[in-house]
Amino acid sequence: MNELTELAVKNVGCAGVSDGIAAGTNQVSETIISQPEIDLGRLKDAFEHSGIRVKEIEFLEHGLCYDYYRVQFNAYADLEKHHDRICSELGMNADSLRSENYTGVPNCRKVKILRPENTWKKYGKAEFQTALQSYSGNFVLPVSIGVSETGEAQFADFADAPHAIVAGESGSGKSVFVRAALHSLCRLNSADHLELMILDPKQVDYQGEFEHYPHLYNGAVIADTSEMLTALEKSVEEMESRYSLMAEHGAKKISELPEHIRPKYRIIMVEELADLPDE
């Protein structure tokens, strides 16, 4: 998890992502945050020195990387227009301050200010497990996709994404994210419901990490190129068979089939699409 957090921070400035299965320590940042990074009086002065009158200002909470403030102005204020000056008054760069509408209160904005990196909340194995235990939705194929800015576990339905590509530059955290997603799929879905086929032409070590899951197709990661071709051909045959079955029962989705004839969902993960054999 620490690896994923560091990569996310490096590439997007601020990210809270839940993994915990990745190799490495499971420690969470123990920095105790009790006070907002920016004093309320100083923040108010920054707005007013920029020509924006403040009616009321309140510290809301600490997020993963940002502190949140509710700021109500005397009248409508275009913060985008004054953004650079406000940041200058606070002695921070332009990327360290963001804002959005605060609904329910007139002329009010929710202001987010980036804290020093050593105060960012980082998540490890224990937090990942807690996040999975908090799932209470009714998705067909629930998958953990991380946490929100305020640290709340986020889930999605993988059935809504029949084709998914994870892309990015080297070192951006692609493999760590994929591993975390696969672990969550296996943890949140029973082996009677989901089958996982992993094709690993790069021969990255997925076998040792996933072999204990009963979800694994034929009980092993496929690393041999000839076996990959056979597995994909069988998957095409299985797909055509399922289309025929759904047509027979007037179903548009597998979930609409009668439970006693409904096949398992099969997820096929290719570690590196470009490395698949040309056949």
N, C-alpha and C positions, 0 to 999 in steps of 0.2 A: 504493500500500500504506500509506503514511504516513497518508493520509486515513482509510482503513478502521480502522487501529489507533487513531487518535485518537478516532474516533466510537465504537468498541467500548469503549474505556476510559471515555469519558464516560457511556455508557448502561448498562454492566453492571459497571463497577468494575474488571474485569480481564478481558482477552480477548486471545488470540493467534490472529490470523486471517491466513491466507496468501492474498495476492492478487498484487501485484507488477505486474499489467498496468494497473492504474489510473494515471491521469495523475499526474505529480509525480515527485519524486526517488525514488531507489531505495536511499537510504542506510539502514543498519541502525544502531541505537544502538551506539556504540563504548565505552560506559561499561564499564570492566573491573570485574567482580565477583569478588572472591576470598574475602571473609569473609562469614559470615552476618550479617544485619542485627541480630539480637539475640544478645548473648553468652550462651553456654550457662549460665554461672553465674547470670546475671540471669534467664534463663528458668526455671531450676530454683527460684530464690528466689520467683518469681512464683507458681509452683504451691504451694510449701510455705507461703508466707504466706497462701495461700487455703485451707489445711488439707489439701493433697494431698501425700503423701509420695512423692518421686521416687526410684526405684531406679537408673535409668540414663537418660542423655540423650545423643543423638548427632545431629549435623548431617548430613543426607543429601545435599541438592543444591539448586541454584538452579533454580527454574522460571521461566516467563515473567515473572511478577509476584510470585510467592510464594517464600519459602525454606521448605524442608521439613526437619522434625526428627522423629526417632523417640524417643518418650518412654515409658519403661516405669515403671509405678507399683508401689509396694509391695503395693497391693491395688486392687481395682476402684475406679475413680473416675468419677463422673458429671460430665464437663466442662461439660455444658450448664448444670447447676445452678450451677456456679462461674464461668461464662463471663465475666460482667460484671466480677467482682472480679479475675480473672486479667488481663483487658484493662486494668483500672485500674492494677494493679501494674506493667504494662508501659508505661503511659502512652500507650495507643492506643485508638482507637474500636472498638466491638464488631464492625464489619464487617471489621476487619483481621486477625482470627484465626479460623481454621477447623480442624476436626479430623475424622478418620475412623479407623475400626479399622485397626490394623496386624496383618495376619494372620500366624499362625505363632509369635507371641510372646505369652504370657499378660499380661493387664493392660497392654496396650501400645496407644498411639495414634500416628497420623501427624499431626503438628501443622503447620499451614501459616500462615505469618506474612507479611503483605503488606509488600513493600519500598517505599521512596520511588519516586515515579513516574519520576524521572530515571535509575533503574537498571533499568527494565523493558526487556525485550528486544523490539525491534520488527523486523518482517520486511518485506522489500521484494522487488523483482523477482527477484534472484538466489536468494533463499530459496524463492520460489514455484516457480521452475524446478527447483531441487534437490528440492523436495517432489514434484513431478510425476515426476521421474526415479526416485524411491524407490518408486513404486507397483509392487507385485508380486502383486496379488491376481488373482482370476478373476471379477470382477463383470461383469455383462452390459453395463452402462453406467457405468463408473467416473467419479466426479466428486470433485474435491477440496473438502472442506468446512472446511478450516482446519488448525489444529494443536492438539494437546492442551496441557494446562497446563504440561507439561514440554518442549514444543516439538517433539513428534513429529507428522509429517504424518498427517492423518486423511482417510480416503476412505469413500465410501458408494456404494451401487448405485442410480443414479437410476431403474432399472427397477422398484425397489420403491416408487416414489412416482409413480404415473401422474398424480396431480394434486397440485400443490404451490403454495402461496401464500406469498409473502414479504411480511410485513406489519410495520408499526412506525411510530412517529411520525416527523415530518420531521426529517432530520438524523441518523437512527439508523443509516445505512449500508446501506439496502436496495439501492439501485442499484449500489453498489460491490460488494456481495456477489454480486448477480446477474451482474454482468460477470465477476467472478472465476470463478464457477461455470461460466458459458458458455465462457470461455476454457479451463478445465480439461477440459470435455467435448470440445471440439474437439481438444485436445492429446492426450487419452488414448484417443480413439476415432477410427478411420479414417473417411474420407468414404464408403467403401463400406459402412460399418456404421451411420453416423448422419447424419441430415439435420436441419438446424436452421432453423426458421422463426421469424423475429423480427418481431412486429407492434408498431409504434411509433407509436400514435396521438398521443402527446405530442411526437413528432418530436424526441426526444433523439438525439444523434449516435451511433448504433450503426453506421451504414454505414461510416464511415471506420475504425472499430475492428475490424470483423469481415469486411469485404469480401474480405480476403485468404484467408480460410478456404474451401476447396472444399466444406465442409459446408453452406454457406448455401443455403437454398431459392431456386431460380431465380437464384442469384448476387447477391441484393440484399435489403436490409432493406425490409419493406413499411410505408410511411408513409401511403399514400393510403387513405382509408377505404373506397372502393369496391373497391379491390384486396384489402383485408382481408376483406371479406365473401365475395368470390370464393374467396380462399384457404381460408377456413374451410369453405365449402361443399364444396370439393374434398377437404378433409381429412376431412369427415364421410363423403363417398363412399368415400374410401380406407379409412377405418376399417371401414365396412360390408363392403367387399370383403375386408378382412383377416379379419373375423369369419367370413365364408363360407369362406375358404381354410382357416382353422383348423378349422372344423367338418368340412370335407371330409377333413382328415387326422387328425381326432381329437386336435387339439392345443389346450391351454388357454392357451399362451403362444407368442409369435412364435419364441422360442428353441427350441421343440419342433418347429418345422417343418423339413423337409429343407433342408439348406443351399442347394441349387441353386434353390429357389423362395422362400427366405426374404427378405421385403422389408426395406429399411432401417428402422431405428427413426427415428421422426420426433418431435422435441421442438418444441413450439410455445410460444414465450415472448411474453407480452403485457406490454408495459411498464406499462400502466395499464389494468386491466380495466374500470374505470368509464368510461374515455374511448372505449371501443369504440362504433361506431355502433349505434343502437337496432334497426336492421333485424335 
